[in-house]
Amino acid sequence: MTVEKNFVRSHVDDRLYSSFIEHLGRAVYSGIYEPDHPLADEQGFRKDVIALVRDLGVSLIRYPGGNFLSGYDWKDGIGPRNSRPRRLDLAWRTIEPNLIGIDEFVDWSKKAGTGIMGAVNMGTGTPKEAGELLEYCNFSGGTYWSDLRKKNGHPEPYGIKTWCVGNEMDGPWQICHLDAVDYGKKARETAKIMKWIDEDIELVACGSATSLMPSYPEWDRIVLEHTYEQVDYLSLHRYYENHGNDRDFLASFVDMDRFIKSVASTVDYVKALKRSSKTVYLSFDEWNVWYQQKQTRFDWEVAPPILEDQYSLLDALVFAGLGITLINNSDRVRIACLAQLVNVIAPIFTQKGGPAIMQSTYWPFRDISRYGRGSVLEPVIKAPTMETVYGDAPVLALAAVHQEDSRELTVFCLNIDETETHQLDLALGSFGDITMISRQELSGKDRHAKNDFSMPDRIIPKSLEPVQGSCPNCSLIIPPLSWNVFRFSYS
């Protein structure tokens, strides 16, 4: 791997390290909000969860959904709690008590050190209602909705500047699913209203819910033909799970990379069709490992334990490969949201009334969020490959990020080879006198080991001794099935 500091691919948008909280399962209730918990603050928010979210360095949190969004009336979640209605959530067959709404979530996000990626209902909702939500959140005052926000205890506008125009409207599972033409028209008119209210916002149109949809990528093309000049991003969603072949599972990042490049090509086709000078970027606002085949149905409970996947070392390695892919495509993917953040397919897992633990996927997300900000470099890589269901996959997945202000370089390296150690030869001569300042590895003898409440640190990264002295050229031994972070400093 030869890394040249002047070969810059892109500068990472901080929003690449964002996440997602939906009113789904225990994400909100007993996830971020549990007023009877010993560590609850004065508003009922779990301080242990807040500390972990801060440690992850999450930039934005997409809220309030998800499938939940398409049947949600945001007005149910404002005003005095004792007058808020309890509603059936048709998306997840649960009961929504509406104890948390946009006002409380803004308060929580400030404590957690994150921004908010808002979302408006394009299922049962209307363009007018989307405008009213934006007015409530962002207008300074002197109108019905902005003054109602003040009456509800928030005198200053929230300044939420990134908004999703609906969620997965191509999916027949979505409440009030639309075809591409109908969604494109509705999204265009919604976008017009929202940008008339706040011209500084950025909008994300619904792209394909997954590359497996029969309508992909025609959906993306048709939607953008209606909305290209009104929106700033097109969304992508994709989840991966192990269907029994570990090698194919480990190569999931190859499929994700192909998906991103195909959608970018579709976007650029519409750009050419429109003779536009504007570039629409991508928002990968749902990505993760998710075992959908294990999904359990619940009937009309408040906050049941839905989608509470327990992640193994193997899952964390696959997750790391997806993270590397997002970094290497940050020239087009400006926003990415790990779905989700707490309890529901999440890196943070809580016990009601008890502790919060870090799942195995916590660690690679923290690594890329902490050290993946800066300029992504375009290295020259020569590596062996292995055959997978996605075609040939490199045995080492790699990314290099240059932090110019601190004069540091981070190299991320994933070895997906199940048995073989590989030698990584790094050529870093363009950085002059460069030394390794830290080396971290996530690996283990049992790929199926998981963290739980009895052994919360079973899967945890270990710090290794860095290479000593100046190392413009260095050779590193990469063990099989390992996630590695190498950090360098130069003068």
C-alpha positions as CSV (number, residue, x, y, z in Angstrom):
1,M,0.0,0.0,0.0
2,T,1.6,3.2,-1.2
3,V,0.1,6.4,0.3
4,E,0.9,9.8,-1.2
5,K,-0.3,12.7,0.9
6,N,-1.1,14.9,-2.1
7,F,-3.4,12.3,-3.7
8,V,-6.6,13.4,-2.0
9,R,-9.8,11.6,-2.9
10,S,-12.2,13.7,-0.8
11,H,-12.6,15.5,2.5
12,V,-14.8,13.6,4.9
13,D,-18.1,15.3,5.9
14,D,-18.5,14.9,9.6
15,R,-22.0,13.7,9.0
16,L,-20.5,10.4,7.6
17,Y,-20.4,9.3,11.2
18,S,-24.1,9.7,12.1
19,S,-26.7,7.3,13.5
20,F,-30.4,6.7,13.8
21,I,-33.0,6.5,16.5
22,E,-36.5,5.4,15.7
23,H,-39.6,5.0,17.9
24,L,-39.0,1.2,17.5
25,G,-38.7,-1.4,20.2
26,R,-36.5,-0.2,23.1
27,A,-34.6,2.4,21.2
28,V,-36.3,5.3,23.0
29,Y,-38.1,3.8,26.0
30,S,-35.6,2.1,28.2
31,G,-32.9,3.0,25.6
32,I,-32.3,6.7,25.8
33,Y,-35.3,7.4,28.2
34,E,-35.9,5.6,31.4
35,P,-37.1,8.0,34.2
36,D,-37.0,5.2,36.9
37,H,-33.4,4.2,36.1
38,P,-30.9,5.0,38.9
39,L,-28.8,6.9,36.3
40,A,-31.7,8.9,34.9
41,D,-31.2,12.7,34.8
42,E,-33.9,15.3,35.7
43,Q,-35.6,14.7,32.3
44,G,-35.5,10.9,32.5
45,F,-32.6,10.4,30.1
46,R,-30.1,7.7,30.9
47,K,-26.8,9.3,31.6
48,D,-24.8,6.1,31.0
49,V,-26.2,6.0,27.5
50,I,-25.5,9.7,26.9
51,A,-21.8,9.0,27.9
52,L,-21.5,6.2,25.4
53,V,-23.1,8.2,22.6
54,R,-20.6,11.0,23.3
55,D,-17.7,8.5,23.3
56,L,-18.8,7.3,19.8
57,G,-18.7,10.9,18.5
58,V,-22.0,10.7,16.6
59,S,-22.4,13.8,14.4
60,L,-26.2,13.6,13.5
61,I,-29.0,11.4,14.6
62,R,-31.8,10.7,12.1
63,Y,-35.1,11.0,14.0
64,P,-37.9,9.8,14.4
65,G,-37.9,7.0,11.8
66,G,-37.8,4.7,9.8
67,N,-41.0,2.9,9.0
68,F,-42.5,4.5,12.1
69,L,-42.2,7.9,10.3
70,S,-44.8,7.0,7.6
71,G,-47.7,6.8,10.1
72,Y,-46.5,9.4,12.7
73,D,-48.1,12.7,13.5
74,W,-45.4,14.8,15.0
75,K,-48.1,16.9,16.8
76,D,-48.9,13.9,19.0
77,G,-45.4,14.4,20.6
78,I,-45.6,18.0,21.8
79,G,-47.3,19.8,24.6
80,P,-48.1,18.5,28.2
81,R,-47.3,14.8,28.5
82,N,-50.5,14.1,30.3
83,S,-52.5,15.2,27.3
84,R,-50.6,13.4,24.6
85,P,-52.5,10.5,22.9
86,R,-51.4,6.9,23.0
87,R,-51.5,5.6,19.4
88,L,-51.2,2.3,17.5
89,D,-47.9,2.2,15.6
90,L,-48.9,0.2,12.5
91,A,-45.4,-0.1,11.3
92,W,-44.2,-2.3,14.2
93,R,-47.5,-3.4,15.7
94,T,-46.8,-1.6,19.0
95,I,-48.3,1.1,21.1
96,E,-46.6,4.5,21.0
97,P,-47.1,6.5,24.3
98,N,-45.7,9.7,22.8
99,L,-43.7,10.5,26.0
100,I,-40.8,11.6,23.8
101,G,-41.3,14.0,20.9
102,I,-39.3,16.5,19.0
103,D,-38.9,18.9,21.9
104,E,-37.5,16.2,24.3
105,F,-35.3,14.7,21.6
106,V,-33.7,18.1,20.9
107,D,-32.9,18.4,24.6
108,W,-31.5,14.9,24.6
109,S,-29.4,15.5,21.5
110,K,-27.7,18.5,23.1
111,K,-26.8,16.4,26.1
112,A,-25.4,13.7,23.8
113,G,-23.4,16.2,21.8
114,T,-25.1,15.4,18.5
115,G,-27.1,17.2,15.8
116,I,-30.4,16.0,14.4
117,M,-31.3,14.8,10.9
118,G,-35.0,15.5,10.9
119,A,-37.6,13.5,8.9
120,V,-41.0,14.4,7.6
121,N,-43.9,11.9,7.0
122,M,-44.5,11.2,3.3
123,G,-46.9,8.3,4.0
124,T,-50.0,9.5,5.9
125,G,-48.4,13.0,6.1
126,T,-48.9,16.0,3.7
127,P,-46.5,18.6,2.3
128,K,-48.4,21.2,4.4
129,E,-47.7,19.2,7.6
130,A,-44.1,18.9,6.7
131,G,-43.9,22.7,6.4
132,E,-45.6,23.1,9.7
133,L,-43.0,20.8,11.5
134,L,-40.2,22.8,9.9
135,E,-41.8,26.1,11.0
136,Y,-42.2,24.7,14.5
137,C,-38.5,23.7,14.6
138,N,-36.7,26.4,12.8
139,F,-38.7,29.6,12.5
140,S,-37.7,32.3,15.1
141,G,-41.1,33.4,16.2
142,G,-44.2,35.4,15.6
143,T,-46.2,32.7,13.9
144,Y,-48.6,30.0,15.3
145,W,-46.2,27.1,15.1
146,S,-43.0,28.9,16.2
147,D,-44.9,30.5,19.1
148,L,-46.3,27.2,20.1
149,R,-42.7,25.9,20.4
150,K,-41.9,28.8,22.7
151,K,-45.0,28.1,24.7
152,N,-43.8,24.5,25.0
153,G,-40.6,25.7,26.7
154,H,-38.1,26.2,23.8
155,P,-37.8,29.9,23.0
156,E,-34.9,29.5,20.5
157,P,-35.3,27.7,17.2
158,Y,-33.7,24.3,16.8
159,G,-31.8,25.0,13.6
160,I,-32.3,21.5,12.2
161,K,-30.7,21.9,8.7
162,T,-30.8,18.3,7.3
163,W,-34.1,16.6,6.6
164,C,-35.3,13.4,5.1
165,V,-38.3,13.7,2.8
166,G,-40.0,10.5,3.9
167,N,-38.6,7.0,4.4
168,E,-38.4,4.0,2.0
169,M,-41.4,5.0,0.0
170,D,-40.5,2.4,-2.6
171,G,-41.3,-0.4,-0.1
172,P,-44.7,-2.0,-0.2
173,W,-44.3,-2.5,3.6
174,Q,-44.4,1.2,4.0
175,I,-47.6,2.9,5.3
176,C,-49.2,4.6,2.2
177,H,-46.5,3.3,-0.1
178,L,-46.2,5.3,-3.4
179,D,-44.9,4.5,-6.8
180,A,-41.9,6.5,-8.0
181,V,-43.9,9.0,-10.0
182,D,-46.3,9.8,-7.2
183,Y,-43.6,10.0,-4.6
184,G,-41.5,12.2,-6.9
185,K,-44.3,14.6,-7.3
186,K,-45.1,14.7,-3.6
187,A,-41.5,15.0,-2.6
188,R,-41.0,17.9,-5.0
189,E,-43.9,19.9,-3.7
190,T,-42.9,19.1,-0.1
191,A,-39.3,20.3,-0.8
192,K,-40.6,23.5,-2.3
193,I,-42.6,24.3,0.8
194,M,-39.8,23.4,3.2
195,K,-37.2,25.5,1.3
196,W,-39.5,28.5,1.1
197,I,-39.7,28.3,4.9
198,D,-36.0,27.9,5.5
199,E,-33.8,28.2,2.4
200,D,-30.7,27.0,4.3
201,I,-31.9,23.5,4.8
202,E,-30.7,20.4,2.9
203,L,-33.1,17.7,1.8
204,V,-32.7,14.0,1.2
205,A,-35.1,12.3,-1.2
206,C,-35.9,8.6,-0.8
207,G,-33.8,6.4,-3.0
208,S,-34.1,2.6,-3.2
209,A,-34.7,1.0,0.2
210,T,-32.1,-1.7,-0.9
211,S,-30.3,-2.8,-4.0
212,L,-32.4,-5.9,-3.9
213,M,-35.6,-4.1,-4.7
214,P,-37.1,-5.1,-8.1
215,S,-37.6,-1.4,-8.9
216,Y,-33.9,-0.5,-8.3
217,P,-32.4,1.6,-9.9
218,E,-35.4,2.8,-12.0
219,W,-37.0,4.2,-8.8
220,D,-33.9,6.4,-8.2
221,R,-33.9,7.7,-11.7
222,I,-37.6,8.5,-11.8
223,V,-37.6,10.2,-8.4
224,L,-34.7,12.4,-9.3
225,E,-36.2,13.3,-12.6
226,H,-39.0,14.9,-10.5
227,T,-36.9,16.3,-7.7
228,Y,-33.4,17.0,-9.0
229,E,-33.3,20.7,-8.5
230,Q,-35.2,20.7,-5.2
231,V,-33.2,18.1,-3.2
232,D,-29.5,17.8,-2.2
233,Y,-29.1,14.1,-1.5
234,L,-30.6,10.8,-2.5
235,S,-30.8,8.1,0.2
236,L,-29.5,4.5,0.1
237,H,-30.3,1.8,2.6
238,R,-28.6,-1.6,2.9
239,Y,-28.3,-4.2,5.6
240,Y,-26.2,-7.4,5.6
241,E,-26.6,-10.7,7.4
242,N,-24.8,-14.1,7.5
243,H,-26.7,-16.6,5.4
244,G,-24.4,-19.4,6.4
245,N,-21.2,-18.6,4.4
246,D,-18.7,-16.6,6.5
247,R,-16.5,-15.8,3.5
248,D,-19.4,-14.3,1.6
249,F,-20.5,-12.4,4.7
250,L,-17.1,-11.0,5.3
251,A,-17.1,-9.7,1.7
252,S,-20.2,-7.7,2.1
253,F,-18.2,-4.5,1.7
254,V,-17.7,-5.4,-2.0
255,D,-21.5,-5.4,-2.6
256,M,-21.9,-2.1,-0.7
257,D,-19.2,-0.4,-2.8
258,R,-21.0,-1.6,-6.0
259,F,-24.3,-0.3,-4.7
260,I,-22.9,3.1,-4.0
261,K,-21.2,3.4,-7.4
262,S,-24.4,2.2,-9.2
263,V,-26.6,4.8,-7.5
264,A,-24.0,7.6,-8.1
265,S,-24.1,6.7,-11.8
266,T,-27.8,6.9,-11.8
267,V,-27.7,10.3,-10.2
268,D,-25.2,11.5,-12.7
269,Y,-27.3,10.2,-15.6
270,V,-30.2,12.4,-14.3
271,K,-27.7,15.3,-13.9
272,A,-26.8,15.0,-17.6
273,L,-30.5,14.5,-18.6
274,K,-31.3,17.8,-16.8
275,R,-28.3,19.6,-18.2
276,S,-27.7,20.6,-14.6
277,S,-24.6,22.1,-13.1
278,K,-25.7,20.8,-9.7
279,T,-24.4,17.6,-8.1
280,V,-26.7,15.6,-5.9
281,Y,-24.8,13.6,-3.3
282,L,-25.7,10.4,-1.5
283,S,-27.0,9.9,2.0
284,F,-26.5,6.3,3.2
285,D,-28.8,6.9,6.0
286,E,-29.4,3.2,7.0
287,W,-26.6,0.7,7.1
288,N,-25.6,-2.1,9.4
289,V,-25.5,-5.8,10.0
290,W,-29.1,-7.0,10.7
291,Y,-30.4,-10.5,11.1
292,Q,-33.8,-9.9,9.5
293,Q,-34.4,-13.7,9.2
294,K,-34.6,-13.8,13.1
295,Q,-37.2,-11.0,13.4
296,T,-39.9,-11.7,15.9
297,R,-43.5,-10.3,15.8
298,F,-45.0,-8.5,18.7
299,D,-48.6,-7.4,19.2
300,W,-49.5,-4.1,20.7
301,E,-47.1,-3.6,23.5
302,V,-45.2,-0.5,24.6
303,A,-41.5,-0.8,23.7
304,P,-41.2,-4.6,23.3
305,P,-37.7,-6.0,22.6
306,I,-37.8,-5.8,18.8
307,L,-34.7,-6.4,16.6
308,E,-32.3,-6.8,19.5
309,D,-29.5,-8.5,17.6
310,Q,-26.5,-9.6,19.7
311,Y,-23.3,-9.0,17.7
312,S,-20.3,-11.3,17.5
313,L,-16.7,-10.6,16.6
314,L,-17.5,-11.8,13.0
315,D,-20.3,-9.2,12.8
316,A,-17.9,-6.5,14.0
317,L,-15.4,-7.4,11.2
318,V,-18.2,-7.2,8.6
319,F,-19.3,-3.9,10.1
320,A,-15.7,-2.6,9.8
321,G,-15.6,-3.5,6.1
322,L,-18.7,-1.5,5.5
323,G,-17.2,1.5,7.4
324,I,-14.1,1.4,5.3
325,T,-16.3,1.4,2.2
326,L,-18.1,4.5,3.3
327,I,-14.8,6.3,3.9
328,N,-13.5,5.3,0.5
329,N,-16.7,6.6,-1.1
330,S,-16.9,9.9,0.9
331,D,-16.5,11.9,-2.3
332,R,-20.2,11.0,-3.0
333,V,-21.5,9.7,0.3
334,R,-21.6,12.8,2.4
335,I,-24.0,11.5,5.1
336,A,-24.2,8.0,6.6
337,C,-26.4,6.8,9.5
338,L,-25.6,3.7,11.4
339,A,-29.0,2.1,12.0
340,Q,-29.6,2.1,14.9
341,L,-27.9,3.5,18.0
342,V,-29.4,1.9,21.1
343,N,-30.9,-1.6,21.6
344,V,-32.4,-2.0,18.2
345,I,-29.6,-3.5,15.9
346,A,-27.3,-1.2,17.9
347,P,-23.8,-0.8,19.2
348,I,-25.1,0.2,22.6
349,F,-27.3,-2.3,24.5
350,T,-29.1,-1.6,27.8
351,Q,-30.7,-3.6,30.5
352,K,-33.9,-2.1,31.9
353,G,-33.0,-0.8,35.3
354,G,-29.5,-2.1,34.9
355,P,-26.2,-1.4,33.0
356,A,-25.5,-0.4,29.4
357,I,-22.9,-2.4,27.5
358,M,-20.9,-1.9,24.3
359,Q,-21.6,-4.5,21.6
360,S,-18.7,-5.7,19.4
361,T,-19.7,-3.2,16.6
362,Y,-19.2,-0.3,19.0
363,W,-15.5,-0.5,18.5
364,P,-15.0,-0.2,14.7
365,F,-17.6,2.6,14.7
366,R,-15.8,4.5,17.4
367,D,-12.5,4.0,15.5
368,I,-13.7,5.4,12.2
369,S,-15.7,8.2,13.9
370,R,-12.6,9.2,16.0
371,Y,-9.9,8.8,13.4
372,G,-11.7,8.9,10.1
373,R,-12.2,12.6,9.9
374,G,-10.0,14.5,7.5
375,S,-8.8,14.0,3.9
376,V,-9.3,10.5,2.4
377,L,-6.3,9.6,0.4
378,E,-6.1,7.6,-2.8
379,P,-3.5,4.9,-2.2
380,V,-2.1,2.4,-4.6
381,I,-2.8,-1.1,-3.4
382,K,-1.7,-4.5,-4.6
383,A,-3.4,-7.3,-2.7
384,P,-4.5,-10.9,-3.3
385,T,-8.2,-11.7,-3.7
386,M,-10.5,-14.4,-2.8
387,E,-13.6,-15.7,-4.6
388,T,-17.0,-14.8,-3.1
389,V,-20.6,-14.6,-4.0
390,Y,-19.9,-10.9,-4.9
391,G,-17.0,-11.8,-7.1
392,D,-13.3,-11.4,-6.2
393,A,-12.8,-9.6,-2.9
394,P,-9.4,-8.3,-1.7
395,V,-8.3,-10.1,1.4
396,L,-7.3,-6.8,3.0
397,A,-9.7,-3.9,2.9
398,L,-7.9,-0.6,3.4
399,A,-8.5,3.1,3.9
400,A,-6.1,6.0,4.6
401,V,-7.2,9.3,6.2
402,H,-4.9,12.3,6.6
403,Q,-5.6,14.7,9.5
404,E,-3.7,17.7,8.2
405,D,-4.1,20.0,11.2
406,S,-2.6,17.5,13.6
407,R,-0.2,16.2,11.0
408,E,-1.4,12.6,11.5
409,L,-2.2,9.7,9.2
410,T,-4.5,6.9,10.1
411,V,-4.6,3.6,8.1
412,F,-7.5,1.3,8.7
413,C,-7.0,-2.4,7.7
414,L,-9.4,-5.3,7.7
415,N,-8.2,-8.9,7.1
416,I,-11.1,-11.1,5.9
417,D,-8.9,-14.1,5.4
418,E,-10.2,-16.8,7.8
419,T,-6.9,-18.6,8.2
420,E,-4.0,-16.7,6.8
421,T,-1.8,-14.0,8.2
422,H,-0.9,-11.3,5.7
423,Q,2.0,-8.9,5.6
424,L,1.1,-5.3,4.9
425,D,4.0,-3.3,3.4
426,L,3.3,0.4,3.8
427,A,5.2,3.0,1.7
428,L,4.7,6.4,3.4
429,G,7.7,8.3,2.0
430,S,5.7,11.4,0.9
431,F,5.2,12.2,4.6
432,G,8.9,12.5,5.3
433,D,9.9,11.7,8.9
434,I,6.9,9.7,10.0
435,T,6.5,7.6,13.1
436,M,3.8,5.2,14.3
437,I,2.1,6.6,17.5
438,S,-0.4,3.8,18.1
439,R,-1.5,0.4,16.9
440,Q,-4.8,-1.2,17.8
441,E,-6.3,-4.6,16.9
442,L,-9.7,-6.2,17.3
443,S,-9.5,-10.0,16.9
444,G,-10.0,-13.2,18.8
445,K,-9.9,-17.0,18.7
446,D,-13.7,-17.3,18.6
447,R,-15.3,-15.5,15.8
448,H,-18.8,-16.1,17.3
449,A,-18.0,-14.7,20.7
450,K,-20.3,-11.8,21.9
451,N,-20.4,-9.3,24.7
452,D,-23.2,-9.7,27.2
453,F,-24.1,-8.4,30.6
454,S,-22.2,-11.2,32.3
455,M,-19.1,-10.6,30.2
456,P,-19.3,-7.1,28.7
457,D,-15.6,-7.0,27.7
458,R,-15.3,-10.4,25.9
459,I,-14.8,-8.5,22.6
460,I,-12.7,-5.4,23.1
461,P,-9.8,-4.0,21.1
462,K,-6.2,-4.4,22.3
463,S,-3.4,-1.9,22.0
464,L,-0.2,-3.2,20.6
465,E,3.4,-1.9,20.6
466,P,3.8,0.5,17.7
467,V,6.8,0.2,15.3
468,Q,9.7,2.0,16.7
469,G,11.6,4.8,14.9
470,S,11.0,6.5,11.6
471,C,9.0,4.4,9.3
472,P,8.5,5.8,5.8
473,N,8.5,2.1,4.9
474,C,7.3,-0.5,7.3
475,S,6.0,-4.0,7.2
476,L,3.1,-5.0,9.5
477,I,1.8,-8.5,10.2
478,I,-2.0,-8.6,10.0
479,P,-3.6,-11.7,11.7
480,P,-6.5,-13.5,10.1
481,L,-10.0,-12.1,10.9
482,S,-8.8,-8.9,12.4
483,W,-9.6,-5.1,12.4
484,N,-6.6,-2.9,12.7
485,V,-6.0,0.8,13.2
486,F,-2.5,2.3,12.7
487,R,-1.9,5.9,13.5
488,F,1.2,7.9,12.4
489,S,2.6,11.3,13.1
490,Y,4.9,13.3,10.9
491,S,7.0,16.4,11.4
